[in-house]
Amino acid sequence: MPFAATIITLVPEAWPGVLGASLVGTALKDGLWSLETVALRDFGQGRHKVVDDTPAGGGSGMVIRPDIAAAAIDSVAQDGRPLIYLTPRGAPLTQDRVRALAAGPGAVIFCGRFEGLDQRVIEARQMEEICIGDVVLAGGDVAAQLLLEACIRLLPGVLGNADSPVEESFENGLLEHPLYTRPREFEGMAIPEVLLSGDHGKIARWKEERARADTAERRPDLLP
């Protein structure tokens, strides 16, 4: 079975978004993965299909009601897929988690809006909380598309070159080495000679050394 993504969202018109373009979009058309959207508003109450209410204890904004969220979640057959809620309160997204998700049957992703989602439904439905970075967005749809693109590009047959992900950032615990291409010189800056030497051993050592040096400078938290 292909990787299956189900998205519970207040803005289904935002999908597939960027996931409908380029190699990931082609993979969607070719059936290498599937996408289903569930409109949270369909489960809202009253004539206006209300899905939110004021936060208990006061505060600004609105909170998505747990009964509305639960009804939408329960309408989806999870089929062994994790139920993910994207929130700044979640565990940081890592490439290891992306690889694990890509190796599985897919994901059901709840895209929040407003101030967020009532904690009780998060606990009652055992939602996995994931954070894509120390930022706050207007809603979870962009974050969900980021998460899915990271997963889908790892699926067999999606990328033209099966070796493409191997040397990328985080795949070996380091940032990727700098990249260069033609022209040989650009605005007074030349491609490092070692990359043009044809000596594969020297090139491999240069890439490793630069990856380690750049990681130490930019992301020392990644180093053991």
Residue, then its C-alpha position, 0 to 999 in steps of 0.5 A: m500500500p502507498f504512503a497515505a496522508t489524511i489531513i484534518t483541516l479548517v482550510p482544505e482548499a490549501w491542499p495539496g499546495v506545494l505537495g502538488a508540484s514538482l517530483v512530490g506532485t508527480a509522485l502523488k499523480d502516479g499513486l506513490w502516495s495518497l492524500e485525503t482531506v477532512a474538513l473540520r468545519d463539517f463537524g461544527q455546531g449550529r448553522h454557522k458550523v462553529v468549531d471553537d470557543t473562548p479559552a477557559g481561564g481567560g486569554s486572547g483568541m479562540v480554542i478548538r473544541p475537543d468534541i468537534a476535534a474528536a468527531a473529525i478524528d473518529s471519522v478517519a480510519q487510522d489503519g495503524r497510522p500515527l495521529i499527529y498534531l503540529t504545535p509549538r508545544g510538541a517534540p522537535l521534528t528530526q530527520d530520524r522521526v521523518r525516516a521512521l514515518a516514511a517507512g510506515p503506512g502514512a500519517v493522520i495529521f490534525c492542523g490546528r488554527f486559532e490559539g490551538l486545540d483543547q488539551r483533553v482531546i490531545e490526551a484522549r486520542q493519544m495524539e503525537e505532538i510535533c514542533i517543526g521549529d521555534v516559530v508560531l504560525a497562523g495554522g498547522d497546514v504549512a507545517a503539515q506540508l513541510l512534514l509530509e514533503a520531508c517524508i514523501r521525498l524518501l519514498p522509493g521512486v519519488l526522487g530521480n536518484a536513489d542516492s540523493p538523500v544520502e549526503e544531505s544535512f542530518e542524514n549522518g548527524l552533520l550538516e551537508h557540505p557546501l555545494y558548487t556548480r558551473p561556472r567555475e568562477f563567479e564574482g571572483m569566487a572559484i570552486p574549490e580546486v579539490l572538487l575539480s581534481g577528480d581524486h575521489g578520495k580527496i573529495a570525500r575527505w574534503k566533504e567530510e571535513r567541511a561538513r564537520a567544520d560547518t556543523a561545529e560552527r553553525r549547529p554544535d548541538l548536533l555534534p556528540 
